[in-house]
Amino acid sequence: MENIYMWVFNEKPENALGKMQLWSYMNGHSREGDQPFPFSGLSNPQCIHGIEVVPLPNLTGLDDSDCRRWAKLTGRDPKFTIIPEASDYSLWRNQPTTEFEL
């Protein structure tokens, strides 16, 4: 799932959550007002097995504001296709850690 997530954001990586932020979100920690991760009740949501990747996700159930937010965050049209190579996408693993000044 992490690889698919990072593939979706490969056009706008600056908008993606970092690895630890993504894990935190997947474990049920979301900002107030944001919807929680749907599988956060599992003991280890990073290792979800048996989920089928849907190559042509149907986001038509989203309202217009969510569609605009999706396009702004990811740089992708809501009618996008997930390519087979997306499950192997691992560029995010090789990105340098951002150094924070305290």
Contacts in CASP RR format, 6 or more apart in sequence:
PFRMAT RR
TARGET T0000
AUTHOR 0000-0000-0000
METHOD contacts of the structure
MODEL  1
MENIYMWVFNEKPENALGKMQLWSYMNGHSREGDQPFPFSGLSNPQCIHG
IEVVPLPNLTGLDDSDCRRWAKLTGRDPKFTIIPEASDYSLWRNQPTTEF
EL
1 26 0 8 1.000
1 46 0 8 1.000
1 48 0 8 1.000
1 51 0 8 1.000
2 19 0 8 1.000
2 22 0 8 1.000
2 46 0 8 1.000
2 92 0 8 1.000
3 86 0 8 1.000
3 87 0 8 1.000
3 88 0 8 1.000
3 89 0 8 1.000
3 90 0 8 1.000
4 53 0 8 1.000
4 82 0 8 1.000
4 86 0 8 1.000
4 87 0 8 1.000
4 89 0 8 1.000
5 16 0 8 1.000
5 22 0 8 1.000
6 13 0 8 1.000
6 16 0 8 1.000
6 89 0 8 1.000
6 90 0 8 1.000
6 91 0 8 1.000
6 92 0 8 1.000
7 82 0 8 1.000
7 83 0 8 1.000
7 86 0 8 1.000
7 89 0 8 1.000
8 74 0 8 1.000
8 76 0 8 1.000
8 82 0 8 1.000
8 86 0 8 1.000
9 15 0 8 1.000
9 16 0 8 1.000
9 73 0 8 1.000
9 74 0 8 1.000
10 89 0 8 1.000
10 91 0 8 1.000
11 74 0 8 1.000
11 75 0 8 1.000
11 76 0 8 1.000
12 73 0 8 1.000
12 74 0 8 1.000
12 75 0 8 1.000
13 92 0 8 1.000
13 95 0 8 1.000
15 73 0 8 1.000
15 74 0 8 1.000
16 22 0 8 1.000
16 92 0 8 1.000
17 25 0 8 1.000
18 92 0 8 1.000
19 92 0 8 1.000
23 46 0 8 1.000
25 37 0 8 1.000
25 40 0 8 1.000
26 37 0 8 1.000
26 39 0 8 1.000
26 40 0 8 1.000
26 45 0 8 1.000
26 46 0 8 1.000
27 37 0 8 1.000
27 40 0 8 1.000
27 45 0 8 1.000
28 36 0 8 1.000
28 37 0 8 1.000
28 40 0 8 1.000
28 41 0 8 1.000
28 45 0 8 1.000
30 36 0 8 1.000
30 37 0 8 1.000
37 45 0 8 1.000
39 45 0 8 1.000
39 48 0 8 1.000
42 48 0 8 1.000
53 82 0 8 1.000
53 86 0 8 1.000
53 87 0 8 1.000
54 82 0 8 1.000
55 81 0 8 1.000
55 82 0 8 1.000
55 83 0 8 1.000
55 84 0 8 1.000
56 81 0 8 1.000
56 82 0 8 1.000
57 80 0 8 1.000
57 82 0 8 1.000
59 67 0 8 1.000
59 70 0 8 1.000
59 78 0 8 1.000
59 79 0 8 1.000
60 78 0 8 1.000
62 70 0 8 1.000
62 78 0 8 1.000
67 78 0 8 1.000
70 76 0 8 1.000
70 78 0 8 1.000
71 77 0 8 1.000
71 78 0 8 1.000
END
